[in-house]
Amino acid sequence: MENITVEDIVKACGGTLLAGNGRRYLSRIRLDSRQVEAGDLFVPIIGEKVDAHRFIPQVIRQGAGAVLTSRHSGEEARTIIEELEKEMPDAEPAAWIQVDDTKQALQAVGAFCRSRLSIPVIGITGSVGKTTTREMTAAALGAGLQVFKTPGNSNSQVGVPIAVSEIFQADQAAVIELGMSEPGEMTRIAKVALPTMAMITNIGITHIEQLGSRENIFREKMNIQDGLKDGGVLLLNGDDDMLKEAKARDGHGYRTLYYGTGANSDYRAEDIREENGFPVFTAVYQEERVPVRLNVMGRHNVLNAMAALAAAREHGVPMEAAAKSLEAFSGFAGRQQIYRSHGLTVIDDTYNASPVSMKAGLSVLCAMEGQKRRIAVLADMKELGEDTVSFHREVGSFAAGLSVDALITYGELAEEILQGARTEGNKRLQLFHFSSKDQLISFLDRFLEEGDCILFKGSHSMGLGEVAARYGRKKDKD
C-alpha cells in the first residue's frame, strides 16, 4: 500500500477504530501471521479449520501497524493491549479496527486502493491458461510500460484485494488474474479489480463440480463485466466454442474484440508451425503482420500469446515490440518447464491439471525431438464433478493415440486414465499404475534411462512436483 493510513482503512471498510493512532501509515496487507512485519495490516481470515484471530497478539509482537477484528469488543481489545504494553513498553501500539466481517472488509480495502489508481487494468480469467496468459500479457505490455502483475496465485476473493493494494503510483498498467470457483465469486472480485480490459481465455470444466455445467461456468466468467469500467474492452478467445459468438453487454460503451486463429478474430495467428515443440507464427491485426517465435512449448501457447499481443497493442505498445518481449518469456515453475539432468529431459507441468491442459502437456511431450523414449507420468485431476471418470478416460484415450512410449499413472482417479488408454488397443504403449508416491518413485528410479523425456502432470494437490524435482534438477534448466 502506498500512502495509506489507519484512518483510510477505517473509512474504506466502514470499521470502528478501537485503539491506536489513526494517522499511522501502513505498509502491506498480510493474511499469514508468519509474514507480518513492522507497519503491516494484519487481516485475520476465519477459515474452516483455523480462525486467524488467535494470532493477533503474535503479529502485534512482530510489529504489526494495525489489525482487523470481527471477534473482539473494545473492552476485549483494551485488555489484550494492556497486557502487550507491559510486555513491550517501548513499542508503538498497533491500531485495532473492528469490522463485521474481515473478508468483506479486506475486499473493501482492495476496492479503496483501486479507486486511487487511474492506470489501465487488464483483468484475466478463464478455465485454463489464465496464469500463463497473465505472465505473457505482462511481458508484452512491458515492452513499453512499467507493469504490475498479480504475484503468485493471488487470484481469489482474498488474493485479488491484496494484489490491487500492491500497485504503486509509478506503475503504468496492471495485469490482474481473477480466479473463480463458486457462484458469485467473479462479481465480487471484479468489483475490486475494476478492469478497463476484461480478458476471458476459454470456458472449460475446471470447477464444474461446484458450478454444475459449462453453461454456468460461461455465465460466471462473463460476470467479469460486473466490474468492467464504462468504455472498457471485452477481449475473448475467438476459437472457443462458447466465447466466439459472445458479446459485451449493452449500455456501457464496451467494445468486444476477439483473438484466435480464425477469420472471426480481430487479432489472429497465421502460418502456425512448431520447431522442436516451440511455436512459430505470424501475428495479424488489420494490415499489420508480425513474426513471432515463442520460447515456451506447445501449440496452445499461440492463443495465450495472441491475447497478450492484443492487450499490448490496445494499450499503445507496438505489436512488433511486444512480440520481441514475448520471445524472451520462458515460462515459470511448474508450467511446462524443461530441465535436463543426468541424461534425462524432464517436463515439469505439475502446477495444476485439467483435461485440456493434460492433452496440451502430452502434445508438448510428443513434439520433443531426438528422445529415446517419451514417458508420461500423470496424476489425478481434481474438481471435475460427476463426469470425472469419463474425463480421465478421455485423456488416456488421447495419450494412446500419440507417440507416447510409456504411460504411468498415480492416484485413484488417474487409474481411469490407464483404463482409457487400454480401450484403444495400443500394444506398443507400456502401462503402469501406482497408488502411492513412494511406489512411483521406486519404480521410476529403476525404469528411467538416459535419453528419456518425461512429462509430469497432475493437480497440484497430488504433489507430483516433488517427484518431477527429483529427476529434473532446477539448476539444470535448459
HELIX and SHEET records of a PDB file:
HELIX    1   1 VAL A    6  CYS A   13  1                                   8    
HELIX    2   2 SER A   33  GLN A   35  5                                   3    
HELIX    3   3 ALA A   52  PHE A   55  5                                   4    
HELIX    4   4 ILE A   56  ARG A   61  1                                   6    
HELIX    5   5 GLY A   74  GLU A   87  1                                  14    
HELIX    6   6 THR A  102  SER A  115  1                                  14    
HELIX    7   7 LYS A  130  LEU A  141  1                                  12    
HELIX    8   8 GLY A  159  SER A  165  1                                   7    
HELIX    9   9 GLU A  185  ALA A  193  1                                   9    
HELIX   10  10 ILE A  208  LEU A  211  1                                   4    
HELIX   11  11 ARG A  214  MET A  222  1                                   9    
HELIX   12  12 ASN A  223  ASP A  226  5                                   4    
HELIX   13  13 ASN A  301  GLU A  314  1                                  14    
HELIX   14  14 MET A  319  GLU A  327  1                                   9    
HELIX   15  15 PRO A  355  ALA A  367  1                                  13    
HELIX   16  16 GLY A  385  ASP A  387  5                                   3    
HELIX   17  17 THR A  388  ALA A  400  1                                  13    
HELIX   18  18 GLU A  415  ARG A  422  1                                   8    
HELIX   19  19 LYS A  437  PHE A  447  1                                  11    
HELIX   20  20 HIS A  460  MET A  462  5                                   3    
HELIX   21  21 LEU A  464  TYR A  471  1                                   8    
HELIX   22  22 LYS A  474  ASP A  476  5                                   3    
SHEET    1   A 5 THR A  16  ALA A  19  0                                        
SHEET    2   A 5 ALA A  95  GLN A  98 -1                                        
SHEET    3   A 5 ALA A  66  THR A  69  1                                        
SHEET    4   A 5 LEU A  41  PHE A  42  1                                        
SHEET    5   A 5 ILE A  29  ARG A  30  1                                        
SHEET    1   B 9 VAL A 147  LYS A 149  0                                        
SHEET    2   B 9 ALA A 173  GLU A 177  1                                        
SHEET    3   B 9 VAL A 121  THR A 125  1                                        
SHEET    4   B 9 MET A 197  ILE A 200  1                                        
SHEET    5   B 9 VAL A 233  ASN A 237  1                                        
SHEET    6   B 9 ARG A 255  GLY A 260  1                                        
SHEET    7   B 9 TYR A 267  GLU A 275  1                                        
SHEET    8   B 9 PHE A 278  TYR A 285 -1                                        
SHEET    9   B 9 GLU A 288  ARG A 293 -1                                        
SHEET    1   C 6 GLN A 337  SER A 341  0                                        
SHEET    2   C 6 LEU A 344  ASP A 349 -1                                        
SHEET    3   C 6 CYS A 453  LYS A 457  1                                        
SHEET    4   C 6 ARG A 374  ALA A 379  1                                        
SHEET    5   C 6 ALA A 406  TYR A 410  1                                        
SHEET    6   C 6 GLN A 430  PHE A 434  1                                        
END                                                                             
